[in-house]
Amino acid sequence: MSTDRIDRKREAPSRVLVIDDEEDIRELLDMTLARMGLSADCAGTVAEAKQLLQKERYSLCLTDMRLPDGEGLEIVRLISADYGATPVAVITAFGSADNAVAALKAGAFDYLAKPVALDQLRALIKSAINLSRAGTAQDAAKDKLAKSTGQLTGDSPAIAAVREMIDKLARSQAPVYISGESGSGKELAARLIHRRSSRQGAPFVPVNCGAIPENLMESEFFGYRKGAFTGADSDRDGFFQTASGGTLFLDEVADLPLPMQVKLLRAIQEKKARKVGSAVEEPVDVRIVSATHRMLKDCVDAGTFRSDLYYRLNVIELKMPALRERREDVPILVESLLSRMYPDNRPRLTEEAMRALCDYGYPGNVRELENILERATALCHDDVVELKDLQLTNDPEVSDGESLSGETLDDHLSRVEKQSILDALAKTGFNRTAAARLLGVTFRSLRYRIERLGIEENAG
C-alpha cells in the first residue's frame, strides 16, 4: 500500500518538500498538506533536502530557518539558483522579522512565523501551488500583456529591464516598493505584478495614502465593528479585508502619518489586523506593493517615515525609469497612445513635431505625453499634428522631476491642463458639453477640472 502511495505521489503534479528538524512540525505540515489533497516528502537536514531535490520536482518547498547542519537561507538560495520553478517559503521563529526579510531578499516566495497558524499556512500553500500551475499559461500571455499596456510599451533597455523585473516579482509574495517620478507608470507596474502573480484571481486594491483624513485612517485600513464610534451602524471591512487573497497597493505611502505607520508595520509583520472596536486580531492575507514619487529613504532620514517600516516595504525595489531616460520609446508610445485615442482615424504627426516630442524632457512622464497628444489632436487641422499644436515649453529639460525654470511638477501639469481646457472652451464658444467632447472627457469630469483649476469662463 505504501508503494502505491509513493507511485501516486510521483505522478501527482503538486508535491511539496517539507524541511524541519522538529518531528512534530513535520507531522503537522504533512497532515495539513494531506488534507488539502497534496503529498509531501519530509527532511530534517539540509543534506537530506538536497538529496530529495535532486530526485524529485516539487511544486512548493517549506523550510525552517534553523537546521542542524545549516540555514534555511541556504535552501532558499539553492532553489532560486537551480530550481527556479519551485516556490520556497521559510518558517521563522516568532518575532524574527530580520530573518523573514533576509529570506525574501534571497528569493523566498513567502514566510510563516512560529507557532504556525493553520489558516495562514493553508493560504500560503494554495497561493504557491496556484503559482506553479499557472506558470506556463502566464508565460504564454506575457508578450500579449506587455504589448497591450500603453505605458510599458517600448523597446528600450530600461523598459525591457522593468518587464523582466516584473516577471520575477510576480513569482514572489515579497513586499515591493516601486520608485519613480509622477506619471512614470508606478500603479501600472503594480497592476502587472498582480495580474501575473498567483493572486491574479483576487482583488487588486489601490489606496492613495495621501487622500485619507488622518482620523479615518485606521478604520479605512482595518475596518470597524458596529458601534465602534458614532455613525458605525454596521460592521465594515477595511482595505486589508477587501484585498483578501490579493494585492494591496499603497500609493504615496510616504504621506502616512507616523501613528498609522506603526499599525501598518504590525499588520505586515504579523499578517493580522484588528478592526476598530474589536478585541481580537484577525488573519489577513494580502501582498503589499507600495509606491511614492518621493525618495522614501530621504523621508526616513528626515524622521517622517519609520526606518523599520521602510525596510519591511522595501524588500525588493522596482525603479520606474523617467521617459527622458528612454527617449527611443517616444515614437512607439505616440503610435500606441494615438491608436488607443483614435482607433478608426488616427491623426499623424509631422517630422518636426515628432522630433520635438523626442527631444522634450517630460517632467510629467508618460502621463504628460498623453496629455500633450490629447491637446494637440484637439487643436490640429486635417488630422495633422504640427509643432505649434504641441505647445511645448521652451525649456523642456528637467532634473529630479523639476523643470530648470524652477516650476514644480504639479504646477507644470496644472498649467498644461488649464491651458488645454481654456483652448477647448475658446474653440467651442465656451460650450462645456462641446469642449468635453473635444477633450475626450465626460461633462462631469470637465466641470470638476474647471472648478479645481479655478478657471473663470468668459461667455462673452
MARBALO-926174 format. One line per field, with one value per residue (C-alpha): residue in three letters; x, y, z; residue number from 1. Coordinates in Angstrom, 2 decimals. Layout:
MARBALO-926174
rest = c(ALA_...)
X = c(X_...)
Y = c(Y_...)
Z = c(Z_...)
nr = c(NUM_...)
end
This chain:
MARBALO-926174
rest = c(MET_SER_THR_ASP_ARG_ILE_ASP_ARG_LYS_ARG_GLU_ALA_PRO_SER_ARG_VAL_LEU_VAL_ILE_ASP_ASP_GLU_GLU_ASP_ILE_ARG_GLU_LEU_LEU_ASP_MET_THR_LEU_ALA_ARG_MET_GLY_LEU_SER_ALA_ASP_CYS_ALA_GLY_THR_VAL_ALA_GLU_ALA_LYS_GLN_LEU_LEU_GLN_LYS_GLU_ARG_TYR_SER_LEU_CYS_LEU_THR_ASP_MET_ARG_LEU_PRO_ASP_GLY_GLU_GLY_LEU_GLU_ILE_VAL_ARG_LEU_ILE_SER_ALA_ASP_TYR_GLY_ALA_THR_PRO_VAL_ALA_VAL_ILE_THR_ALA_PHE_GLY_SER_ALA_ASP_ASN_ALA_VAL_ALA_ALA_LEU_LYS_ALA_GLY_ALA_PHE_ASP_TYR_LEU_ALA_LYS_PRO_VAL_ALA_LEU_ASP_GLN_LEU_ARG_ALA_LEU_ILE_LYS_SER_ALA_ILE_ASN_LEU_SER_ARG_ALA_GLY_THR_ALA_GLN_ASP_ALA_ALA_LYS_ASP_LYS_LEU_ALA_LYS_SER_THR_GLY_GLN_LEU_THR_GLY_ASP_SER_PRO_ALA_ILE_ALA_ALA_VAL_ARG_GLU_MET_ILE_ASP_LYS_LEU_ALA_ARG_SER_GLN_ALA_PRO_VAL_TYR_ILE_SER_GLY_GLU_SER_GLY_SER_GLY_LYS_GLU_LEU_ALA_ALA_ARG_LEU_ILE_HIS_ARG_ARG_SER_SER_ARG_GLN_GLY_ALA_PRO_PHE_VAL_PRO_VAL_ASN_CYS_GLY_ALA_ILE_PRO_GLU_ASN_LEU_MET_GLU_SER_GLU_PHE_PHE_GLY_TYR_ARG_LYS_GLY_ALA_PHE_THR_GLY_ALA_ASP_SER_ASP_ARG_ASP_GLY_PHE_PHE_GLN_THR_ALA_SER_GLY_GLY_THR_LEU_PHE_LEU_ASP_GLU_VAL_ALA_ASP_LEU_PRO_LEU_PRO_MET_GLN_VAL_LYS_LEU_LEU_ARG_ALA_ILE_GLN_GLU_LYS_LYS_ALA_ARG_LYS_VAL_GLY_SER_ALA_VAL_GLU_GLU_PRO_VAL_ASP_VAL_ARG_ILE_VAL_SER_ALA_THR_HIS_ARG_MET_LEU_LYS_ASP_CYS_VAL_ASP_ALA_GLY_THR_PHE_ARG_SER_ASP_LEU_TYR_TYR_ARG_LEU_ASN_VAL_ILE_GLU_LEU_LYS_MET_PRO_ALA_LEU_ARG_GLU_ARG_ARG_GLU_ASP_VAL_PRO_ILE_LEU_VAL_GLU_SER_LEU_LEU_SER_ARG_MET_TYR_PRO_ASP_ASN_ARG_PRO_ARG_LEU_THR_GLU_GLU_ALA_MET_ARG_ALA_LEU_CYS_ASP_TYR_GLY_TYR_PRO_GLY_ASN_VAL_ARG_GLU_LEU_GLU_ASN_ILE_LEU_GLU_ARG_ALA_THR_ALA_LEU_CYS_HIS_ASP_ASP_VAL_VAL_GLU_LEU_LYS_ASP_LEU_GLN_LEU_THR_ASN_ASP_PRO_GLU_VAL_SER_ASP_GLY_GLU_SER_LEU_SER_GLY_GLU_THR_LEU_ASP_ASP_HIS_LEU_SER_ARG_VAL_GLU_LYS_GLN_SER_ILE_LEU_ASP_ALA_LEU_ALA_LYS_THR_GLY_PHE_ASN_ARG_THR_ALA_ALA_ALA_ARG_LEU_LEU_GLY_VAL_THR_PHE_ARG_SER_LEU_ARG_TYR_ARG_ILE_GLU_ARG_LEU_GLY_ILE_GLU_GLU_ASN_ALA_GLY)
X = c(0.00_2.83_4.35_1.09_1.05_4.59_3.74_0.72_2.89_5.41_2.70_0.98_1.83_1.55_4.24_5.69_9.09_8.98_12.28_12.29_14.31_11.31_9.31_6.04_6.30_6.95_3.91_1.72_2.75_2.40_-1.13_-2.19_-0.93_-2.63_-5.98_-5.51_-5.00_-1.25_1.64_4.79_8.37_9.97_13.60_15.25_18.51_19.93_21.76_18.58_16.76_19.45_19.18_15.41_15.68_17.96_15.42_12.05_10.37_8.35_5.52_6.48_9.19_8.57_11.76_12.68_15.29_17.45_18.55_21.14_23.60_22.90_20.46_17.18_18.66_20.99_17.93_16.34_19.42_19.86_16.26_16.34_19.50_18.83_15.09_13.58_10.13_9.72_8.43_10.10_8.63_10.51_9.31_10.84_10.87_8.22_9.27_12.26_11.42_15.01_15.15_11.94_13.22_16.55_14.72_12.51_15.51_17.24_14.30_11.81_8.20_6.81_7.31_5.43_6.14_6.11_3.81_2.42_-1.18_-3.02_-5.20_-2.13_-0.36_-3.26_-3.47_0.26_0.12_-2.81_-1.09_2.17_0.50_-1.57_1.63_3.27_0.25_-0.28_3.32_3.01_-0.20_1.25_4.40_2.31_0.35_3.38_4.11_0.47_0.04_3.13_2.22_-1.36_-0.25_0.42_2.78_5.04_5.23_8.73_11.90_14.43_16.76_15.25_11.67_12.84_14.55_11.31_9.35_11.93_11.81_8.00_8.17_10.45_8.38_5.21_6.67_7.11_4.96_7.64_6.64_7.64_8.49_8.07_10.01_9.81_8.57_4.90_3.43_6.11_3.69_4.07_0.45_0.51_3.59_1.84_-1.19_1.02_2.78_-0.63_-2.04_0.96_1.04_-0.77_-3.08_-4.45_-7.93_-8.29_-8.77_-6.20_-6.99_-5.25_-5.13_-3.95_-2.46_-2.35_-6.09_-7.37_-8.05_-5.83_-8.74_-10.29_-7.12_-7.30_-10.94_-10.32_-7.35_-8.59_-12.37_-14.60_-17.25_-20.79_-20.92_-17.18_-17.86_-20.71_-22.09_-20.74_-24.18_-22.88_-19.70_-17.42_-14.32_-11.21_-8.68_-6.91_-10.10_-11.25_-7.92_-8.01_-6.08_-4.95_-2.73_-2.94_-1.28_-0.29_0.33_2.08_2.93_5.27_2.17_1.15_1.29_3.67_0.94_-0.55_2.89_3.17_-0.15_0.71_4.08_2.42_-0.18_2.55_4.83_2.18_-0.17_-3.02_-5.26_-7.70_-10.85_-11.67_-13.93_-12.85_-10.96_-9.26_-6.87_-7.89_-5.55_-5.09_-3.70_-2.56_0.56_1.80_3.05_3.86_4.98_5.75_7.21_9.39_12.71_11.50_14.99_15.14_11.87_13.47_16.50_14.18_12.31_8.94_8.99_9.87_13.03_11.61_8.57_10.84_12.83_9.63_8.16_11.40_12.26_12.56_12.64_11.37_12.61_10.42_12.51_11.58_10.51_13.50_15.68_14.15_13.60_13.86_10.46_8.67_7.70_6.35_4.42_2.99_1.76_0.25_-1.46_-2.91_-4.19_-5.99_-7.44_-8.44_-8.92_-10.64_-8.99_-5.59_-4.02_-0.40_2.50_4.85_8.54_9.21_6.53_7.82_11.38_10.24_8.47_11.60_13.68_11.25_12.10_8.67_8.50_5.15_6.49_4.10_1.08_2.24_2.90_-0.68_-1.98_0.16_-1.26_-4.83_-4.43_-2.55_-5.04_-7.87_-6.18_-4.75_-6.25_-6.95_-5.72_-2.11_-0.32_2.27_4.90_2.75_-0.10_2.10_2.55_5.72_7.62_10.79_12.98_11.79_14.72_14.08_16.17_14.86_11.29_11.60_11.98_15.11_12.99_12.08_8.47_7.34_5.86_2.38_2.45_3.60_0.87_-1.81_-0.69_-0.73_-4.16_-5.59_-4.34_-5.75_-9.20_-9.12_-8.19_-11.07_-13.54_-12.44_-12.67_-16.26_-17.55_-17.41_-19.87_-18.90_-20.56_-18.79_-15.49_-15.74_-16.35_-13.36_-11.10_-12.35_-13.61_-17.05_-19.00_-18.80_-15.02_-14.61_-16.78_-14.70_-11.44_-12.75_-13.64_-10.39_-8.21_-10.20_-10.95_-13.19_-15.21_-15.91_-19.15_-18.66)
Y = c(0.00_2.36_1.64_2.61_5.80_6.67_5.96_8.22_10.88_10.62_11.10_13.98_17.44_19.03_17.64_19.52_19.31_19.91_20.67_20.97_19.32_19.16_15.99_17.46_20.37_17.95_15.90_19.00_20.17_16.69_16.26_19.72_19.02_15.61_17.18_19.56_16.63_17.17_14.80_15.63_14.45_15.38_16.12_17.05_18.48_20.50_17.42_15.31_18.14_18.40_14.68_14.89_17.95_16.02_13.19_14.95_18.05_19.99_22.48_24.04_23.84_24.71_25.07_26.06_28.80_26.95_23.40_21.12_21.30_24.74_27.60_27.74_30.57_28.01_26.12_29.35_30.29_26.77_26.54_30.08_29.24_25.66_25.03_28.38_26.96_25.85_28.47_28.20_29.55_29.82_29.22_31.68_31.98_34.32_37.95_37.24_39.99_40.34_36.65_36.94_39.97_38.25_35.20_37.32_39.21_35.88_34.82_33.21_33.14_33.96_33.25_31.94_32.67_30.04_28.93_28.18_29.33_26.75_29.30_31.25_28.00_26.88_30.28_30.23_26.68_27.48_30.60_28.77_25.80_28.16_29.92_26.65_25.54_28.95_29.44_28.06_29.93_33.15_32.82_32.36_35.52_37.60_39.25_39.97_41.59_43.75_44.96_45.76_48.07_51.58_52.92_49.86_49.99_50.33_48.58_50.48_48.59_50.48_49.32_45.81_45.61_46.70_43.95_41.36_42.52_42.39_38.77_37.92_39.84_38.08_34.78_36.05_37.27_39.69_43.31_45.52_49.22_50.97_54.20_56.74_60.16_61.05_59.74_57.08_54.17_53.02_51.91_50.21_48.24_47.24_46.02_43.99_42.34_41.39_40.17_37.89_36.50_33.64_36.28_37.36_35.95_38.02_41.80_44.47_47.33_50.68_53.17_56.78_57.23_61.00_61.29_59.76_62.03_61.02_60.48_57.94_56.10_53.18_52.39_52.71_50.35_47.77_48.21_48.58_46.84_48.07_50.63_51.31_55.04_57.41_56.54_52.96_51.37_48.14_46.12_47.23_45.74_47.85_47.80_44.76_42.69_43.91_42.87_39.43_36.93_39.69_42.76_45.99_48.85_51.73_54.72_57.79_55.71_58.46_60.50_58.09_59.74_58.14_56.62_54.82_53.64_51.74_49.96_49.16_47.70_45.34_44.20_43.43_41.62_39.55_39.18_40.11_43.15_44.32_46.14_49.31_48.29_44.64_42.89_40.31_40.36_38.53_36.92_38.94_37.52_40.36_41.21_44.74_46.80_50.43_53.48_57.14_59.81_60.97_59.48_57.30_56.98_60.78_60.66_58.15_60.40_63.35_61.42_61.49_57.79_54.89_53.03_49.65_50.11_51.26_48.03_45.95_47.69_47.97_44.26_44.49_47.79_48.30_51.52_53.01_55.00_58.55_58.98_61.22_58.20_56.17_58.71_55.99_54.75_58.05_57.26_53.83_55.36_58.09_55.44_53.35_56.28_57.68_54.23_53.99_57.52_57.24_53.57_54.42_57.59_58.18_61.64_61.78_63.91_65.90_65.00_68.30_67.57_64.03_65.30_67.87_65.18_63.03_65.98_67.07_66.45_65.29_66.33_64.52_61.46_59.23_60.88_64.23_62.79_61.56_64.99_66.69_64.39_64.89_68.66_68.66_66.42_68.63_71.72_70.36_70.73_67.97_65.31_66.51_67.49_70.21_71.58_74.56_72.23_70.58_73.83_72.54_74.72_76.43_74.77_71.17_69.57_68.54_67.44_65.31_65.88_69.67_71.96_74.06_77.18_76.18_75.20_72.24_69.18_69.81_73.44_72.37_69.74_72.09_74.81_72.42_71.06_74.53_75.79_72.74_73.33_77.05_76.28_73.81_76.24_79.04_76.80_75.77_79.20_78.24_75.39_72.95_69.95_70.50_71.23_67.99_66.07_67.79_66.91_63.32_63.56_63.43_66.60_65.86_65.41_68.70_70.54_69.13_70.17_73.69_74.07_72.52_74.71_77.85_78.55_81.56_81.26_84.29_83.81_86.99)
Z = c(0.00_0.84_-2.57_-4.29_-2.27_-3.36_-7.02_-6.84_-5.28_-8.07_-10.68_-8.86_-10.21_-6.74_-4.49_-1.50_0.19_3.95_5.74_9.55_12.28_14.66_14.11_15.40_12.93_10.07_11.07_11.34_7.88_6.40_7.77_6.62_3.11_3.03_3.97_1.04_-1.34_-1.60_-0.96_0.97_1.33_4.64_5.51_8.80_7.47_4.60_3.32_3.19_1.43_-1.24_-1.96_-2.37_-4.63_-6.95_-7.27_-7.45_-8.83_-6.24_-6.54_-3.18_-0.54_3.12_5.16_8.68_9.01_11.54_10.72_12.38_9.50_8.04_7.48_5.62_3.57_2.02_0.76_-0.49_-2.50_-3.87_-5.08_-6.51_-8.46_-9.60_-9.20_-10.15_-10.89_-7.25_-4.80_-1.39_1.85_5.13_8.69_11.14_14.91_16.33_16.00_13.75_11.30_10.14_9.19_7.20_5.29_4.61_3.23_0.97_-0.35_-1.08_-3.25_-0.86_-2.04_1.41_5.11_8.15_11.83_14.57_16.05_12.60_12.16_10.05_8.25_7.17_6.22_4.02_2.32_1.59_0.20_-2.09_-3.40_-4.09_-5.80_-7.95_-8.99_-10.04_-12.06_-13.68_-14.77_-18.29_-19.11_-17.73_-19.80_-22.93_-22.16_-21.18_-24.50_-25.25_-21.84_-22.20_-25.67_-24.72_-21.91_-23.15_-20.54_-20.67_-24.42_-25.81_-26.89_-24.78_-22.43_-19.49_-20.10_-21.02_-17.62_-15.93_-17.70_-16.70_-13.09_-13.05_-14.22_-11.28_-8.75_-9.88_-8.65_-5.10_-2.24_-1.04_-0.44_-3.38_-3.31_-6.66_-7.02_-9.79_-10.78_-11.13_-14.35_-14.89_-14.53_-10.90_-10.47_-13.86_-12.80_-9.56_-11.51_-13.84_-10.89_-9.51_-12.84_-13.46_-9.91_-8.24_-6.73_-10.09_-9.37_-6.18_-5.80_-6.57_-4.19_-4.86_-1.99_-2.19_1.28_0.88_0.25_3.53_6.53_9.45_11.83_9.44_8.52_10.96_10.17_6.42_6.51_9.03_9.11_12.16_14.24_14.69_17.48_17.45_17.10_16.28_12.87_12.85_12.50_10.92_10.56_7.74_6.15_5.56_2.75_4.18_4.28_0.85_-0.68_0.97_-1.12_-3.46_-3.57_-1.59_-3.46_-1.17_-3.41_-1.95_1.12_2.35_3.24_6.01_9.46_11.99_14.24_11.23_10.18_13.49_12.93_9.32_10.34_12.82_10.29_7.74_10.19_11.96_8.97_11.29_11.68_14.35_13.33_15.25_18.12_18.06_20.84_18.62_15.67_12.51_9.96_6.76_3.54_1.30_-0.63_-0.08_-3.02_-2.23_-4.18_-3.87_-6.13_-3.22_-2.15_0.72_2.21_2.47_4.43_6.80_7.26_7.92_10.60_8.82_7.91_10.22_9.27_10.37_8.11_5.28_5.42_5.54_2.49_0.53_0.49_-3.29_-5.19_-8.71_-10.27_-12.98_-15.47_-16.41_-20.02_-20.73_-19.81_-22.64_-25.39_-28.05_-26.86_-27.59_-31.23_-30.21_-27.32_-29.56_-32.02_-29.21_-27.49_-30.72_-31.70_-28.39_-28.63_-32.28_-33.24_-36.53_-37.86_-36.27_-36.71_-37.89_-36.72_-38.91_-38.69_-36.92_-34.32_-33.68_-33.35_-30.79_-28.78_-28.76_-27.53_-24.81_-21.12_-19.81_-16.16_-16.14_-18.00_-19.98_-18.39_-19.73_-23.18_-23.26_-22.22_-24.88_-27.57_-26.37_-26.57_-29.86_-31.65_-30.40_-31.86_-35.10_-38.58_-41.11_-38.64_-38.98_-35.77_-36.32_-33.95_-32.94_-31.92_-29.27_-27.29_-25.65_-23.20_-24.45_-21.85_-21.64_-19.84_-16.23_-13.31_-10.42_-11.53_-11.62_-14.63_-14.96_-14.69_-11.12_-11.88_-9.79_-11.46_-10.03_-11.18_-14.63_-15.04_-13.73_-16.15_-19.10_-18.14_-17.59_-20.95_-22.71_-21.20_-22.00_-25.60_-25.93_-24.37_-26.66_-29.70_-28.82_-27.84_-24.15_-24.66_-21.88_-23.48_-26.79_-25.02_-23.05_-26.26_-27.88_-24.96_-24.81_-21.20_-19.62_-18.90_-15.17_-15.36_-17.23_-14.71_-11.86_-13.55_-14.21_-10.54_-9.29_-11.51_-10.76_-14.43_-14.95_-18.14_-20.26_-22.06_-24.00)
nr = c(1_2_3_4_5_6_7_8_9_10_11_12_13_14_15_16_17_18_19_20_21_22_23_24_25_26_27_28_29_30_31_32_33_34_35_36_37_38_39_40_41_42_43_44_45_46_47_48_49_50_51_52_53_54_55_56_57_58_59_60_61_62_63_64_65_66_67_68_69_70_71_72_73_74_75_76_77_78_79_80_81_82_83_84_85_86_87_88_89_90_91_92_93_94_95_96_97_98_99_100_101_102_103_104_105_106_107_108_109_110_111_112_113_114_115_116_117_118_119_120_121_122_123_124_125_126_127_128_129_130_131_132_133_134_135_136_137_138_139_140_141_142_143_144_145_146_147_148_149_150_151_152_153_154_155_156_157_158_159_160_161_162_163_164_165_166_167_168_169_170_171_172_173_174_175_176_177_178_179_180_181_182_183_184_185_186_187_188_189_190_191_192_193_194_195_196_197_198_199_200_201_202_203_204_205_206_207_208_209_210_211_212_213_214_215_216_217_218_219_220_221_222_223_224_225_226_227_228_229_230_231_232_233_234_235_236_237_238_239_240_241_242_243_244_245_246_247_248_249_250_251_252_253_254_255_256_257_258_259_260_261_262_263_264_265_266_267_268_269_270_271_272_273_274_275_276_277_278_279_280_281_282_283_284_285_286_287_288_289_290_291_292_293_294_295_296_297_298_299_300_301_302_303_304_305_306_307_308_309_310_311_312_313_314_315_316_317_318_319_320_321_322_323_324_325_326_327_328_329_330_331_332_333_334_335_336_337_338_339_340_341_342_343_344_345_346_347_348_349_350_351_352_353_354_355_356_357_358_359_360_361_362_363_364_365_366_367_368_369_370_371_372_373_374_375_376_377_378_379_380_381_382_383_384_385_386_387_388_389_390_391_392_393_394_395_396_397_398_399_400_401_402_403_404_405_406_407_408_409_410_411_412_413_414_415_416_417_418_419_420_421_422_423_424_425_426_427_428_429_430_431_432_433_434_435_436_437_438_439_440_441_442_443_444_445_446_447_448_449_450_451_452_453_454_455_456_457_458_459_460)
end
